[in-house]
Amino acid sequence: MTLMTDRRTTAARPDPSTDRPAVVERPWQVVAAREIAVKLRDKNFLISTFFTLVLIAGSFGFQAFLANRPHEATIAVTSPAAAAVVDQAEQAGVAAEVKLEWSVKQVPDAKAAEALVRAGDADVALLPGANGAQWRLVGERERDDTVSTWVEKVVGEQVLAEHATALGTSVEQLRAGSTVSYDLLDQDARDPGFVRVVGFAFAFLFYLAALIFGMQIAQSVVEEKQSRIVEILAAAIPIRQLLVGKIVGNVVMAVSQLVLFVGVGLVGLSFSPWAALLPALAGAAGWFLVFFLVGFVVLAAMWAVAGSLATRNEDLQSTSTPVTTLTMVILFGGIFLTGTGQLIASYVPLMSVVAMPIRLASGTAAWWEPLVSIGVTLILAVVLVRLAARIYSRSVMQTGTRLTVRQAMKLQG
């Protein structure tokens, strides 16, 4: 749907005292307001935004549910001694702030215990050991690492205490000198799993916004060319004002949507196991919004050029290929680049939109690095937007055939 279909929205009404049209001082504001109004009335946009917010909130809610859910297990035993071991293991886990809810089923012998496990009436069986082992755990298909960890810990403590008594010493004396300390050279290093999740989130959000809003910009330009409304608009306002209005309107909507997504994500993070990293991620998310703003302005201009070079929607597949390819490169670079590659990408304009915030989230970037990176990106953004405006103004009025960038540059501006 074309974003403006009534010339009265851009052309000023005549001045009664002079019978001449009044001049609209900032027509790009009218265009931008129209872009925003159309987007806010678009049911598909509103529904997709709502469901994305629900998906983000739901994913964090599910993680919080799993984190607060206790480990439940039914353990089959064949003696009071085994039941006592299970009870002590559960108490040790609870003392370490691990949520455990275990129940014990005592049966006459090992065969009966294994039968309970096979039938699914017990998750694990704790049976007398063989070949020198005091105890053995029996599961059906998968190993229950939680049960194994705490049972082994309790049994180890018991055996160590027995040996200490036999030797006439204490457990503490037996353990003296056996501990190993672990010091980190980089105290600010973040969990690699957390950084990977953040990197994927930044890259995917950028890709999603750039593709959805960018394609809509290109399609609106093509539709205005097909219906020749662009000729009416060009008689009312300068072509570059039309381009500025389209960019500003879509940038406002894209950034607003992204702020919603990031805000919900940060709130959800506060209920996740990574809540302690919230201050660091909040700073990285703030920089991501800044980089996104600059990067999306450039991509929006490039999408508008892709639309101006086409004469129908079918042409967009070829005219928008460079922009979609660039967007994919940014997406995969944000997901897969690490180390030196990520460091270099964080200073490459547009690639830095994702790479630098990821480095900030991982704690590998100094405070001055995003300032330098955004400065480099701004310089290139000014150059590319000016070039895009020149191509757009020369090609948007050409409705005969699809153009290339070189052909558009040769046209009279």
N, C-alpha and C positions, 0 to 999 in steps of 0.2 A: 504494500500500500504506500502510495506516495505520502510524504510527510507534510506537504502543503498543497492544497488544491484550490485555494481561493486567493486571488491576487490581492484582495482587500486586507489580507493578513500581513502583507509586506509593503504594499504601496500606501503612502499616506493619503489622507483625504484632502481635497482641494481647500485652499485658503480662500474663504469668501471675499476677503478684501482685495485679493489680487487675481482671483480666478486661475491661479497656478498651483500645481501640486506642492504641498509642503514636503520638506525633506525629512526622511527618517534618519536620525543621527546614528543610531546603532541597530541596524536591521538584523545583525547576527543574533541579537538577543531575542528577537521575535522568532527567528528560525530555531534557536536553541530551546526556547519555551515550548514551541510546537513539537519538537522532537521528544521532549520530556513528557508532555501531555499525552502524546500518542502512545508512548511506552507505558505510561501508568494506566492507560485504558486497555492495554493488550492483555487479554485473559491468559494467553499462553505464557507470557512473561511473568505475570503475577503468580500463576500456579507453579511454574518451574522454580521460581524463587522460594515460594513457600515450602515446596517439597524438599528442596536442597537444604533449607534451614532445618527442617524436620530430620533429614538424614544426618546432618552434622550433629544435632542435639541427640538424636537417637544413638549414634555410634558412641558418643561419650557416655550416655546413660547406660548403654550395654556394658561398657568397660567398667563403669562404677559398680554396676550390679555384680559383675564377675569378681571384682576386687573385694567386695563386701560379702560375697557368698562364702560360707564356710566350707571346708573340705569335709565331705561326708563319706564315711566308709563303714562297712560292716565287716568285722574280722572274726573268722571262725577259729576257735582254739580247742585244745583237747585236755587242758589241765588248768587248775587255778594259777599255777606259776606263769603260764603263758598269758592268762587274763591279766595278771598283775603287771607283766611287761607292757601290755597294750595300754593299761591305765596309766602307767608311769610315762610312757611315750606321749600320750595325749596331754598329760599335765605339763610335760616339758615343752611341747609345742605351744600350748596356751600361754605359758610363762614367757615365751619368746614373742608373744603377740601374734601368733599364727592362729587363725580361726579354724578350729578342728571340732568336728562332731562325729565321734566314733561310737559304735555299739559293738558289743561282743556276743557271740553265740558259741556256747560251749557244747561240744559233741563228744561221743565216747572215744572215737579213734580217728586216725588220719584219713582213712577212706571216707568216713562220714563228712569230715571237713572238706575234702576235695570234692565230694559230691555236691556240697552246698555251693562251692565256687562254680562248678560246672553248670549248676542249675540257675545261677544268677542270684541266689539268696545270700551270698556273701561275696564281697569284693576280693578279699585276701584271706588266706589261712596262715596262721602262725603255728608251726609244728616243730617238734623236736628235731634237731639237726642230725646230720650224718657226716662221716669222714672228718671228724674233729670239730665240726661246727656245732655251736650250742643250739642255735635255732635256724630254721629256714622259712622263708616266706613263699607262699604258693599263690600264683594268680592264674587267670584263665588265658588271656591273649596279650594283655598289655601290662607293663610294669607300673605299679603305683609308686611313683617316686616319693610322694609325701609320706606315705606309711613307711616305706623303706628307710627314708632319712631319719625319722624320729625313733623308729624301733632300733636301728643300728646304733644310734647315739646312746640310747638308754642301755642297750646290751653292752656296748663298749665301756660305759661308765661302771656298770656292775662288775665286769671282768677286771677292769683296772683296779677297782676297790678291793676285790678278792686277792689279787696279786700283791697289792700294797700291804694288806693284812698279813699275808703269808710271809712276806719279807720283813715284817716288823717296821714298816715305814708308812708314809702317807701318800695319798694320790698327788698332792701338790708337789712333793719331793720327787716323785717319779716323773712328773711332767716338766720339772725344772729344765730350762734350756731347750725344750722341744718345740716351742712356738716359733713361728716365722712371721716377721712383720712385712708389710707391703706398703711402700711409700710411692706416691705418684709425683713425677716431676712436674706435670701440668695439673695443678689443683683445680683449675677451672674447666677441665675437659668434661664434655657432656656425654651422656649415654649415646653410643653410635646408633642404637635402634631408634631412640628418640629423634636424633638428627635426620635419619632416613625418612621417618614419618613426616617431619616438618618439611623436608625438602620436597617430598612428593606432594604435600598439601599446597605449598607455594607454587610449584610448577603447574599443578593441575588447575588451580584457581585462575592463574594467569592465562593458561591455554583456553579454559572454558570461557572466560570473559572476552578475550581477544577474538575468539572464533565466533561467538554468538553475536556480540555487538558489532564486530567488524563486518560480518556477512550482511547484517541488516543495513549497515551504512551503504555497502556496495549495491545491495538490491534496491534501496530507495533511490539511489542515483540513477540506476538503470531504468527504473520505472518512470522517473521524471523525464528521462530522455525519450523513452518510448511514447509517452503520452504528450510529449512536447511541452509539458508544463514548465520545464526548465527555461524555455524561451520567454514565457510570460514572467517568470521570476527574474530572469536576466534583465528584462526591461524595467523592473521595479527596484532591484538592488544589485550592487556589484557582485560578480560571480564569487570573488574571494570571501565576501561577507557570508554568502550562502555556505561555502565550505567551512568557514569558522563556526557558524551556527551549528552545523551538523556535528562537527568535532566536539564542540563544547557541550552540546546536549547529551551526546552519547557518553562522553567522558564523565559527566556528572552522574548519569545513571549507572555506569559501570563501576565507578568508585564507590557510590552509595551502596550498591549491591555487595561489593567486596567488603566494605566496612561491616555490613550486617553479618556476612559469613565469618569474617575474622573475629568479630565481637562474640558471636555465639560459640565459636571454637575456643576462644580464651576462657569464657565462662565454663564451658564444658571441661576444659583442661583442669580447672580448679577442683573438679571432683574426680580426677583420674589419679593413678599412681605417680604421674609426673607433675603433680601440683607444685612441688618445690621449685621447678624450673620455670614457673609462670612469669616471674619478673624478667628473666633473660629473654623468654620468648615474646613477651609483650614489646620489648625494645626492638627485636628483630621484625615483629609484625608491623610495628610503626614504620620502620624503614621500608618494608615491603610495599606498604601503601604509597610511600613517597616515590619509590622506583616505579611502581606500577603506573602511577599518574603520568610520569614523564614518558615511560615506554608506550603506554596506550595512546597517548597523543600522537606519537609517531606512527603507530600501527593504524590508528583511525584515519590519518591522512593517506596512508598507503592503501587502505581499503577503499577510500573515496576515489583514489586514482584508478584502482582496479575497476570500479563501477563506471567511471567516466570513459575508460577505454572500450568498454563493451557497448553494444547496441541493444542487446536483449539478455535475459537471464541465462540463457544457454551459453553465452560467451564468458560468463563469470568463471567457469571451470578453468579456462585457460588464462584469463587476465589476472585471476587471483592466485594462481599457482605460486608465484614468488613469495607472496605474503603468507600463505598457508604453510609453505615449506619453512620459512623463517620461524613461524610460530611453533612448528613441530621440533625444529632444532633447539629452540629455547626450552621446550618441554622436556625433551630427552636429555639435554645438557644438564638441566636442573636435577633430574632424577639420577643420572648415571655418573656424572663427572665427580671426581674426588681428587684430593691432593693437589698437585701442581696444576692439573687441568682446571680444577675448580677455582684455584687462585687466579689463573690467567683470565678465565671467563668472568670473574667478578669485576674486571676492569674493562671488559669488552662491552661497548654500548648495546643495549637490549638484552644480551646474554646476562648482563649484570643485574637485570631486574629480578632474576631468580637466584643467581649464584651468590651475590653479596648478602642478601638476607639469610641464606642458608649458612654462610660462613659466620654471620653474626649469631645465629641460633646455636651453632656448634662451639662458639667461643674462640674461633681461630682468627678473627679479624680485630685489628686495633681500632680504637675509637675514631681515628682520623681517616681510615680507609674508605668508609662509605661516603665521606665528604668529597674525597678525591674522585671516587667512582661516579657519584651523581653529577659532579661538575663536568666530567668527560662526557657523560650521557647527555647532559643538557646542551653542550656545544654541538654534538652531532644531531640532536633533536632539532635544533634551530635550522641547521643546514638542510636536513631531510624534509622538514615541514615546508620550508620555503620552496624547495625543489618540487615537492608534491603539489603545492599550491599553483606553481607555474604550469605543471603538466595538466592539472585538473582544469584550470581556467582556459586552456587551449583545446582540450579534448571534449569537455562536457557538452559543448554546443554542436559537436559533429555527430549527426544521427544516421549517416549513410552506411557506414561499415565499421567493423571492429578495427581498432588502431593498436599499434605497438607504441612503446614509450618513445622510440626513436622518431616514429612518424608524428607523434603528438608534439614533440619538441620542435619539429620543423614548421608547425602551423603558426599562423600569426596570433599573437596573444591579444 
